[in-house]
Amino acid sequence: MIRVFQNGDHIAIAKIFTAAIHEIASADYTDEQCLAWASKEVNYAHWKSRCELKRPFVAVKNDQIAGFLELDPDGHIDCAYINPRFRRKGIMTALVKHAIAVCFSFGLRRVFVE
């Protein structure tokens, strides 16, 4: 199930962001690069503020947030991360497809990411 961020989701989202960088991205980046990207200490306050502003989509699987995606009003995907326990299960694909459908429903002709 994919839904919009709800109050309190920032806790799981903050943990997912940190784990995804230090457990998934670390296969392609050095420890130094990963630490520049994200501290190993989870920053809940930052993610609470960010989630309240960005209102990300979250994918829920087995009553857990399995991943999240931030979609800006212009169709820009800002952040998209998956809980390492749920990787390679089609969850990020579902989040991206959902973001595309939302963009098209609002008349946007493109979705983009850098």
N, C-alpha and C positions, 0 to 999 in steps of 0.2 A: 504494500500500500504506500502511495506517495501522498503526502499532505504538506501543508504549510507549517512552518515553525510555530510551536506553542510555547508559552511561558514554561521555563524550566528545561527545555530541550538544549539550551546552551551548554549544559554540563556534559552531555553525551557528545555534542558537536565539538567542544573543546578537546575532549579526550580523543575523538576520532582524528581531528586535525594533527595533533601531536603524534599519535600512533602511526598514522599514515606516512608521515615524513620520516620518522625514526625506524619504522619497520618495513615500509614498502619502498619509499623513495631512496632510502639508504643503499639500495642495490645499485643505484645509478649515480649517486652523489657521495662525496667524501663526508666524513663525520663533521669536518669544519663547515662545509656547505650546508649540511642539515642543521647544524646548530645556529648558523646565521639566519636560516629560514625560520626555525622554531626552537625555542628552548625545550629541554626535556621536561621542564616543570610546566604543568598545564596552567594556562592563564585564564581562569574562569571569568574574571571581571572583564577582561578584554572581549571575550566571546559573548558574554551577556549583552554588552553594549552593541557589538557588531550585529548579533542576531536580531536584536530589537530594531536596528536600523535596516538591515538587509532582508529580513524575513525569508530565510532560505526555505527551499523545499527539502523535506526529509523523507527518506525511504525507511519504512518500518518493516522489519522481518522478525517473526517470533517475539513480538512485543519489545523489540530493541531497535534503536535507531542504527541502521546499517550503513547509512551514508547520507551526505547532504550536498546540495548544490545551490549556489547563490546566482540568481538571475537579475541583472539590472534592467531597468525599464527600456533601454535601447537594444536589448537582445544580447548583451554581453554576459557571458558566463564568467563570473569573477572567481569563484572558488568551487571546487568539486572534489570531494574526498570520500573515501570509503573506509569503513572499519576493516582492518586487516583480516579479521575472522570471516568477513563476508566477501572477500575479493574473489573475482572470477566466477561470480554467480549471476551475472547479468543485471545487478542492481544499479551500477553506474549507467549502463546502457538505458535502463528504464528511466532514470533521472534525466538523462539528456533528451530522450524522446519526449518526456513530459515537458521539459523546457521548450523544446521546439514547438510542440502543440500549443503551449500557452502563447508563445510569440505569434504564431500564425493566427490564433484566435483573436489577438489584438491588432491584427493587420500588419504586423512587422514582417518584412520580407527576408530577414536574415537573422541568424544566431551566430555569434562569433566568440572566439576565445584566443588568447595569446599563449 
